[in-house]
Amino acid sequence: MIAKRIIKNTSYNAIGRVWFILVNFLLTPLILSYLGDQRFALWVLFWTFASWFSFMDMGLAASVIRDVAGYSLEDDAEEINKTLCSSLAFNFIVGLLVLLLVWGTADWLVSILHVSEALQGDALALAYIGPIAFMLLGMMSIFDAFLRGLQRYGLIVIASLIVSFINVLTVWLVLYYGYGIYGLVASACLVYLIQLGLLLWFSRQAFAHLSLRFSYVSLAKIRQMLPFGLHVQIARLAELASYQTDKIILAVLTPLYFVTSYELGSKIASLLSAFSALLMAAIFPSVSQMHANKDSARIWIMYERGSKYLWMASTPLFLGLCLVAPLIIELWLGYVSPDVYQALMILALGYWSTVNVAVLYNIGFGIGWSKPVMYISLLQAVSNVALSWILASTIGFVGVLYGTSITLMATSALLYFRFSYDFDRVKRRDFWMFARVLSANVPPALACLGYLYASGHLVLDMAAESRATVIAPLLICVAIYGSVYLISIRLARLLDRTDLEWLGAYCPALIRKYLFLH
């Protein structure tokens, strides 16, 4: 039952995440072509600050997921309403304070960035209109967490799909009619307002006793939720430092062009992180419920099996991404920029290291193992910012890339060893399984590499190529890697009878027959 629910929620989450990634990739070159490198860099910085604003809610969204998941088992409608209303009130107040703060410091914020006089009007528009979008995001995050706590991922996906079509239409319209950054930030506010309304409506459908009353706002409830939320949020600080602060460092120390190059390269590399979020999102609420029921046996089965499945999926994605990086960049942007390629290749290794401990991370939070994650994340955040700043000051753009990748790999390893020590896990078993997964990926990687070499697609200079001409080799690489990898999985005996019980019902009969060991 647990496995079925997790797979169902993961499937819903996958639909939403994949669609969001596709829409994001579609819009990025469109926005870049209308805004140009400099204004696009401002747009990137706006979303960087939006990510930092999400840090201001003290992690209440994570606490909402955990508490609603627990209270739903007890059918405690009053506590669920207190959790929701108190969190909404807190995020609204925080958003209002941030709005006033940004409005009061807008000129100073613009002055410390490499913004030319011609772009200052656009930068100020982001500073004055942007905080409204931040407030809406804060309210949306609570309703999103509320539905996740109830494990109603399908409703979240429906809301996201509806809003994505509206988003694409409004973005195209404001760019086509020449409204630029002003129009983009205004359309973002409109889209978030619509999404907030949808999430509220779906929340009422999912929980019949939902009641938004001021009497349910409780300072005591906020105090109860904050300790766990702070641990989660401080852990997310490392993510912000690794994925967002780099762009601020580049904006301060280098020309804005490098912010654009970093954003484009990291957006492709972050497919690895997005993939882990896609697979892992359903684990946290499920583990929270199992922990509340003191079902530790299933938790550790989930850890072992979940880690194996994640490695089996993330490793070919990482190796394949590195092999076909020039093809992807050419297909996406219409040209291959050496700076974008460099950012993609260096960052991908660091992102992959964090993906490999994603099961550990989610299970750790689900069972209350939050303080060690918080401390290691603080170390990662401080180390990443310091190292990236030092290297950017000395060797420029590439220094930020190396600073981030090195700290991500080091702290991911530290997190794994601390987890294994605290819960007396046998590391040898994990190392052996990870080595088996890596070895299973060697044949498909070599086969794909051989095809790319023979077809002349390993070089960065693809000036003679066009978007249409790289589609075929890209699809051929996917087919080669996928088919050889399936054979390799069988030969390496990676899937056994227990895996067949967990996953067999969701696989076609042919795969059940030849891929799993019976």
ROKOL-257187 format. One record per residue (C-alpha): residue number from 1; z, x, y. Coordinates in Angstrom, 2 decimals. Each point is the difference from the previous one (the first is absolute). Example, Ala and Ser with C-alpha at 12.3 -4.5 7.8 and 13.67 -1.06 7.14 Angstrom:
<recs>
    i       up     east    north
    1     7.80    12.30    -4.50
    2    -0.66     1.37     3.44
</recs>
This chain:
<recs>
    i       up     east    north
    1     0.00     0.00     0.00
    2     0.93     2.82     2.41
    3    -3.17     1.94    -0.81
    4    -2.12    -3.11     0.43
    5     1.53    -0.78     3.40
    6    -0.41     3.59     1.21
    7    -3.63     0.14    -1.12
    8    -0.70    -3.38     1.61
    9     1.57     1.03     3.32
   10    -1.69     3.39    -0.16
   11    -3.36    -1.74    -0.50
   12     0.58    -2.18     3.05
   13     1.10     3.03     1.99
   14    -3.04     1.93    -1.18
   15    -2.37    -2.69     1.23
   16     1.59     0.01     3.43
   17     0.25     3.79     0.31
   18    -3.54     0.68    -1.23
   19    -1.42    -2.61     2.35
   20     2.03     1.41     2.90
   21    -1.26     3.53    -0.77
   22    -3.61    -1.19    -0.17
   23     0.29    -1.86     3.31
   24     1.70     2.99     1.60
   25    -2.74     2.34    -1.19
   26    -2.65    -2.42     1.25
   27     1.54    -0.28     3.46
   28     0.76     3.70     0.54
   29    -3.60     1.27     0.43
   30    -0.83    -3.17     1.99
   31     2.85     0.58     2.46
   32    -0.79     3.74     0.16
   33    -3.66    -0.67     0.83
   34     0.93    -2.30     2.92
   35     2.98     1.95     1.39
   36    -1.04     3.62    -0.56
   37     2.28     2.85    -1.08
   38     2.32    -0.03     3.04
   39     0.71    -3.72     0.21
   40     0.18    -0.24    -3.78
   41     2.74     2.66     0.13
   42     1.94    -2.25     2.40
   43    -0.41    -2.89    -2.42
   44     1.33     2.21    -2.82
   45     3.01     1.00     2.10
   46     0.72    -3.65     0.72
   47     0.33    -0.71    -3.73
   48     2.07     3.14    -0.38
   49     2.50    -1.38     2.50
   50    -0.18    -3.37    -1.77
   51     1.10     1.76    -3.20
   52     2.93     1.52     1.85
   53     0.96    -3.41     1.33
   54     0.31    -1.27    -3.57
   55     2.74     2.58    -0.39
   56     2.07    -1.80     2.64
   57     0.96    -2.91    -2.25
   58     2.50     2.24    -1.85
   59    -1.56    -0.83    -3.36
   60     0.93    -3.67     0.05
   61    -3.27    -0.97    -1.70
   62     0.99     1.98    -3.11
   63     3.44    -1.60     0.07
   64    -1.63    -3.43     0.24
   65    -2.03     0.69    -3.15
   66     3.07     1.16    -1.92
   67     2.35    -2.75     1.19
   68    -2.46    -2.88    -0.33
   69    -0.90     1.20    -3.52
   70     3.69    -0.04    -0.91
   71     0.92    -3.28     1.70
   72    -3.01    -1.77    -1.52
   73     1.48     0.63    -3.46
   74     3.11    -1.91     1.12
   75    -1.92    -2.71     1.94
   76     2.17     0.80     3.02
   77    -2.01    -1.70     2.77
   78     2.58     0.61     2.70
   79     0.11     3.76    -0.50
   80    -3.79     0.15    -0.18
   81    -0.27    -1.81     3.35
   82     2.65     2.24     1.53
   83    -1.88     3.06    -1.19
   84    -3.29    -1.23     1.45
   85     1.27    -1.31     3.34
   86     2.27     2.95     0.71
   87    -2.82     2.46    -0.71
   88    -2.45    -1.90     2.19
   89     2.48    -0.07     2.89
   90     0.68     3.73    -0.35
   91    -3.69     0.94    -0.04
   92    -0.73    -2.25     2.97
   93     2.71     1.64     2.10
   94    -1.13     3.48    -1.02
   95    -3.60    -0.87     0.83
   96     0.99    -1.32     3.42
   97     1.96     3.17     0.78
   98    -2.92     2.18    -1.07
   99    -2.36    -2.05     2.17
  100     2.18     0.52     3.08
  101     0.43     3.70    -0.79
  102    -3.74     0.63    -0.41
  103    -0.86    -1.94     3.15
  104     2.50     2.09     1.95
  105    -1.31     3.34    -1.33
  106    -3.73    -0.75    -0.35
  107    -1.13     2.43     2.70
  108     2.13     2.80    -1.44
  109    -1.28    -0.59    -3.53
  110    -3.61     0.23     1.17
  111     0.70     3.16     2.00
  112     1.25     2.07    -2.98
  113    -3.16    -0.60    -2.05
  114    -3.42     1.61     0.46
  115    -1.37    -3.09     1.77
  116    -2.71     0.55     2.59
  117    -0.05    -1.97     3.22
  118    -2.88    -2.12    -1.31
  119     2.08    -1.09    -2.99
  120     3.30    -0.70     1.74
  121    -0.83    -3.67     0.55
  122    -0.57    -0.46    -3.73
  123     3.19     1.86    -0.83
  124     2.02    -2.17     2.38
  125    -1.53    -3.16    -1.48
  126     1.30     1.09    -3.40
  127     3.42     0.72     1.48
  128     0.33    -3.40     1.72
  129    -1.62    -2.31    -2.59
  130     0.84     1.96    -3.15
  131     3.76    -0.78    -0.10
  132    -0.84    -3.70    -0.33
  133    -1.87     0.82    -3.20
  134     3.00     2.08    -1.11
  135     2.32    -2.99     0.42
  136    -2.29    -2.20    -2.08
  137    -0.18     2.69    -2.68
  138     3.79     0.12    -0.16
  139     0.24    -3.75    -0.58
  140    -2.81     0.08    -2.56
  141     1.71     2.75    -2.00
  142     3.02    -2.26    -0.59
  143    -2.03    -2.94    -1.32
  144    -2.07     2.40    -2.11
  145     3.22     1.44    -1.47
  146     1.36    -3.52    -0.52
  147    -3.00    -0.97    -2.15
  148     0.21     3.30    -1.91
  149     3.65    -0.67    -0.74
  150    -1.01    -3.38    -1.44
  151    -2.80     1.87    -1.83
  152    -2.67    -2.24     1.51
  153    -2.57     2.76     0.45
  154    -2.89    -2.43    -0.36
  155     0.91    -1.74     3.26
  156     0.13     3.35     1.83
  157    -3.48     0.81    -1.30
  158    -1.41    -3.35     1.13
  159     1.39     0.49     3.51
  160    -1.41     3.54     0.13
  161    -3.44    -1.09    -1.16
  162    -0.21    -2.79     2.56
  163     1.13     2.25     2.84
  164    -2.32     2.84    -1.02
  165    -3.09    -2.14     0.61
  166     1.33    -1.01     3.41
  167     0.78     3.65     0.77
  168    -3.49     1.23    -0.87
  169    -1.60    -2.74     2.11
  170     2.20     0.56     3.07
  171    -0.37     3.81    -0.15
  172    -3.78    -0.27    -0.19
  173    -0.13    -2.51     2.85
  174     2.16     1.98     2.43
  175    -1.91     3.21    -0.74
  176    -3.41    -1.67     0.18
  177     0.75    -1.55     3.38
  178     1.35     3.28     1.37
  179     3.72    -0.76     0.32
  180     0.91     3.31    -1.70
  181     3.66     0.88    -0.47
  182     1.17    -2.90     2.19
  183    -1.71    -2.45    -2.31
  184     1.15     1.75    -3.17
  185     3.69    -0.10     0.86
  186    -0.23    -3.60     1.21
  187    -1.79    -1.04    -3.22
  188     2.73     1.77    -2.02
  189     2.63    -2.17     1.72
  190    -1.99    -3.15    -0.77
  191    -0.51     0.94    -3.65
  192     3.68     0.83    -0.50
  193     1.04    -3.29     1.57
  194    -2.24    -1.87    -2.46
  195     1.33     2.05    -2.93
  196     3.59    -0.66     1.07
  197    -0.70    -3.74     0.01
  198    -1.56     0.16    -3.47
  199     2.91     1.99    -1.46
  200     2.48    -2.47     1.49
  201    -1.89    -2.94    -1.49
  202    -0.28     1.67    -3.42
  203     3.70     0.89     0.07
  204     0.80    -3.70     0.43
  205    -2.25    -0.80    -2.95
  206     1.65     2.66    -2.18
  207     3.59    -0.91     0.90
  208     0.57    -3.69     0.56
  209     3.47     0.53     1.51
  210    -1.17     2.41     2.70
  211     1.64    -0.77     3.33
  212    -0.41     2.03     3.20
  213     3.20    -0.75     1.89
  214     1.92     2.06     2.51
  215     3.19    -0.91    -1.91
  216    -1.26     2.08    -2.91
  217    -0.17     3.16     2.16
  218     2.95     2.11    -1.08
  219     1.12     3.35     1.33
  220     2.02     0.46    -3.18
  221    -3.16    -0.46    -2.06
  222    -1.80     2.65     2.07
  223     2.90     2.41    -0.53
  224    -0.14    -0.70    -3.72
  225    -3.75     0.66    -0.18
  226    -0.23     3.04     2.27
  227     1.50     2.73    -2.26
  228    -2.63    -0.47    -2.71
  229    -2.71    -0.62     2.57
  230     0.88     3.18     1.87
  231    -0.27     2.04    -3.18
  232    -3.43    -1.45    -0.67
  233    -1.13     0.43     3.59
  234     1.16     3.58     0.26
  235    -1.93     0.63    -3.20
  236    -3.02    -1.54     1.73
  237     0.57     2.41     2.86
  238    -1.43     2.68    -2.26
  239    -3.12    -2.11    -0.49
  240    -0.39    -0.45     3.74
  241     0.54     3.71     0.61
  242    -2.58     0.86    -2.65
  243    -2.67    -2.58     0.83
  244     0.45    -0.80     3.69
  245     1.84     2.75     1.91
  246    -2.79     2.47    -0.75
  247    -2.31    -1.99     2.27
  248     2.51     0.09     2.85
  249     0.37     3.79    -0.45
  250    -3.78     0.37     0.10
  251    -0.24    -2.21     3.09
  252     2.54     2.20     1.81
  253    -1.23     3.44    -1.16
  254    -3.76    -0.44    -0.54
  255    -2.94    -1.97     1.43
  256    -0.14    -3.68    -0.97
  257    -3.04     0.69    -2.19
  258     2.28     1.44    -2.69
  259     2.03    -3.22    -0.07
  260    -3.19    -1.80    -0.98
  261    -0.86     2.61    -2.67
  262     3.50    -0.20    -1.45
  263    -0.05    -3.80    -0.05
  264    -3.36    -0.16    -1.78
  265     0.93     2.62    -2.62
  266     3.48    -1.36    -0.62
  267    -1.32    -3.55    -0.28
  268    -2.06     0.99    -3.04
  269     2.75     2.22    -1.44
  270     2.55    -2.77     0.48
  271    -1.88    -2.07    -2.57
  272     2.33     1.80    -2.41
  273     3.10    -1.30     1.80
  274    -1.52    -3.45     0.37
  275    -0.70     0.01    -3.72
  276     3.64     0.74    -0.83
  277     1.13    -2.76     2.37
  278    -2.44    -2.32    -1.73
  279     1.51     0.68    -3.43
  280     3.64     0.40     0.98
  281     0.64    -2.90     2.38
  282     1.09    -2.40    -2.74
  283     2.46     2.43    -1.61
  284     2.69     0.01     2.70
  285     0.89    -3.75    -0.05
  286    -0.23    -0.10    -3.81
  287     2.32     3.00    -0.41
  288     2.39    -1.55     2.52
  289     0.24    -3.10    -2.19
  290     0.41     2.05    -3.20
  291     2.69     2.10     1.65
  292     1.82    -3.16     1.08
  293    -0.12    -1.14    -3.67
  294     1.20     3.48    -1.16
  295    -3.15     0.39    -2.12
  296    -0.15     3.82     0.16
  297    -1.95     0.38    -3.27
  298    -3.05    -1.75     1.44
  299     0.29     1.92     3.24
  300    -0.38     3.34    -1.79
  301    -2.84    -1.31    -2.16
  302    -1.71    -1.04     3.22
  303     0.60     3.47     1.46
  304    -1.57     1.81    -2.96
  305    -2.93    -2.35    -0.53
  306    -0.59    -0.57     3.70
  307    -0.09     3.74     0.72
  308    -2.51     0.55    -2.78
  309    -2.28    -2.81     1.18
  310     0.21     1.25     3.58
  311    -0.91     3.57    -0.98
  312    -2.84    -1.24    -2.17
  313    -1.43    -1.88     2.98
  314     0.81     2.35     2.90
  315    -1.22     3.25    -1.61
  316    -3.64    -1.06    -0.47
  317     0.05    -1.54     3.46
  318     1.23     3.29     1.50
  319    -2.42     2.24    -1.90
  320    -2.91    -2.38     0.46
  321     0.73    -0.31     3.73
  322    -0.08     3.78     0.40
  323    -3.23     0.32    -2.00
  324    -1.99    -2.64     1.88
  325     1.58     0.46     3.45
  326    -3.29     0.96     1.74
  327    -1.73    -3.04    -1.48
  328     2.76    -2.34     1.14
  329     0.04     1.42     3.53
  330    -3.79    -0.21     0.25
  331    -0.04    -3.58    -1.25
  332     2.81    -1.03     2.33
  333    -0.88     1.78     3.25
  334    -3.68     0.85    -0.46
  335     0.72     3.74     0.36
  336     2.34     2.61    -1.47
  337     2.36     1.56     2.54
  338     1.57     3.31    -1.18
  339     3.25    -0.91     1.79
  340     0.19    -3.40    -1.70
  341    -0.77     1.59    -3.39
  342     2.67     2.65     0.54
  343     2.60    -2.61     0.91
  344    -0.86    -2.07    -3.06
  345     0.21     2.88    -2.50
  346     3.24     1.52     1.27
  347     1.87    -3.26     0.53
  348    -1.11    -1.52    -3.31
  349     2.11     2.50    -1.97
  350     3.12    -0.83     1.98
  351    -0.58    -3.74    -0.24
  352    -0.56     0.24    -3.76
  353     3.36     1.75    -0.42
  354     1.80    -2.92     1.65
  355    -1.94    -2.52    -2.09
  356     1.22     1.64    -3.21
  357     3.64    -0.82     0.81
  358    -0.71    -3.55     1.21
  359     1.51    -1.67    -3.09
  360     3.14     2.11     0.38
  361     0.20    -0.93     3.68
  362    -0.24    -3.76    -0.56
  363     2.32    -0.07    -3.00
  364     2.50     2.17     1.88
  365     0.20    -2.48     2.84
  366     0.08    -2.93    -2.40
  367     3.15     1.34    -1.70
  368     1.69     1.05     3.23
  369    -0.82     3.74    -0.18
  370    -0.80     0.12     3.69
  371     2.16     2.76     1.53
  372    -1.70     2.92    -1.81
  373    -3.41    -1.39     0.96
  374     1.20    -0.29     3.58
  375     1.25     3.59     0.18
  376    -3.10     1.49    -1.62
  377    -2.22    -2.12     2.26
  378     1.86     1.26     3.06
  379    -0.59     3.55    -1.21
  380    -3.69    -0.80    -0.50
  381    -0.36    -1.55     3.45
  382     1.67     2.86     1.84
  383    -1.78     2.67    -2.03
  384    -3.38    -1.66     0.40
  385     0.24    -0.42     3.76
  386     1.36     3.52     0.51
  387    -2.51     1.71    -2.29
  388    -2.95    -2.01     1.31
  389     0.95     0.74     3.62
  390     0.42     3.74    -0.67
  391    -3.26     0.29    -1.93
  392    -1.91    -2.18     2.50
  393     1.22     2.25     2.82
  394    -1.24     3.11    -1.82
  395    -3.10    -0.96    -2.01
  396    -0.88    -3.39     1.52
  397    -1.34    -3.05    -1.82
  398     0.14     1.41    -3.53
  399     3.66     0.96     0.48
  400     1.02    -3.65     0.19
  401    -1.84    -0.68    -3.26
  402     1.71     2.81    -1.87
  403     3.40    -0.83     1.49
  404    -0.18    -3.58    -1.27
  405    -1.36     0.79    -3.46
  406     2.54     2.76    -0.68
  407     3.01    -2.10     0.99
  408    -1.21    -3.02    -1.99
  409    -0.36     2.05    -3.18
  410     3.34     1.79     0.41
  411     2.08    -3.09     0.74
  412    -1.67    -2.09    -2.72
  413     1.01     2.65    -2.54
  414     3.54     0.07     1.44
  415     0.26    -3.79    -0.24
  416    -1.07     0.04    -3.65
  417     2.50     2.70    -1.00
  418     2.85    -1.72     1.83
  419    -0.81    -3.32    -1.69
  420    -0.15     1.65    -3.42
  421     3.34     1.72     0.61
  422     1.82    -3.09     1.25
  423    -1.12    -2.21    -2.90
  424    -0.04     2.72    -2.68
  425    -3.69    -0.47    -0.71
  426    -1.79     2.34    -2.42
  427    -2.52     1.81     2.20
  428    -1.81     1.54    -2.95
  429    -1.26    -3.43    -1.07
  430    -1.42    -0.74     3.48
  431    -1.61     3.46     0.26
  432    -1.62    -0.42    -3.40
  433    -1.42    -3.41     0.85
  434    -1.27     1.21     3.39
  435    -1.67     2.99    -1.68
  436    -1.68    -2.31    -2.53
  437    -1.34    -2.18     2.81
  438    -1.32     3.05     1.86
  439    -1.69     1.35    -3.13
  440    -1.65    -3.37    -0.60
  441    -1.58     0.27     3.44
  442    -1.52     3.45    -0.55
  443    -3.07    -1.15    -2.00
  444    -1.05    -2.77     2.44
  445     0.60     2.28     3.00
  446    -2.16     2.74    -1.52
  447    -2.72    -2.49    -0.92
  448    -0.04    -1.39     3.52
  449     0.02     3.52     1.49
  450    -2.96     0.96    -2.18
  451    -2.02    -2.98     1.20
  452     0.80     0.69     3.67
  453    -1.00     3.65    -0.38
  454    -3.24    -0.86    -1.79
  455    -0.92    -2.65     2.57
  456     0.87     2.21     3.00
  457     2.72    -2.25     1.42
  458     2.84     2.52     0.09
  459    -0.97     1.35     3.44
  460     1.27    -1.29     3.34
  461    -3.37     0.33     1.74
  462    -1.48    -3.39    -0.75
  463    -2.01    -0.38     3.18
  464    -3.06    -1.04    -1.99
  465     1.95    -2.70    -1.77
  466     0.54    -3.54     1.17
  467     2.50    -2.69    -0.89
  468    -2.46    -1.61    -2.40
  469    -0.77     3.24    -1.89
  470     3.64     0.83    -0.80
  471     0.80    -3.38    -1.57
  472    -1.73     0.82    -3.31
  473     1.67     3.40    -0.60
  474     3.36    -1.48     0.98
  475    -0.35    -2.83    -2.52
  476    -1.23     2.43    -2.68
  477     3.09     2.15     0.55
  478     2.26    -3.05    -0.38
  479    -1.81    -0.98    -3.22
  480     0.18     3.53    -1.44
  481     3.66     0.48     0.83
  482     1.00    -3.47    -1.19
  483    -1.83     0.08    -3.33
  484     1.10     3.54    -0.92
  485     3.56    -0.75     1.10
  486     0.27    -3.04    -2.29
  487    -1.06     2.15    -2.94
  488     2.44     2.70     1.07
  489     2.88    -2.52     0.17
  490    -0.67    -1.00    -3.61
  491    -0.27     3.58    -1.24
  492     3.17     1.02     1.87
  493     1.81    -3.02    -1.53
  494     1.52    -0.97     3.34
  495     0.40    -3.73    -0.78
  496     2.13    -1.12    -2.94
  497     1.20    -3.28    -1.52
  498     2.60    -0.59     2.70
  499    -2.71     0.32     2.63
  500    -2.06    -2.51    -1.96
  501     2.90    -2.46     0.19
  502     0.32     0.54     3.75
  503    -3.65     0.13     0.99
  504    -2.05    -1.24    -2.94
  505    -0.17    -3.63     1.07
  506    -1.53     1.06     3.32
  507    -2.72     2.21    -1.53
  508    -3.36    -1.06    -1.48
  509    -0.09    -0.13    -3.79
  510    -2.31     3.03    -0.23
  511     2.44     2.15     2.00
  512     2.96    -1.26    -2.07
  513    -1.82     1.02    -3.16
  514    -1.12     3.49     0.95
  515     2.35     1.18     2.77
  516     3.46    -0.84    -1.39
  517     1.57     1.47    -3.12
  518     0.77    -2.82    -2.45
</recs>
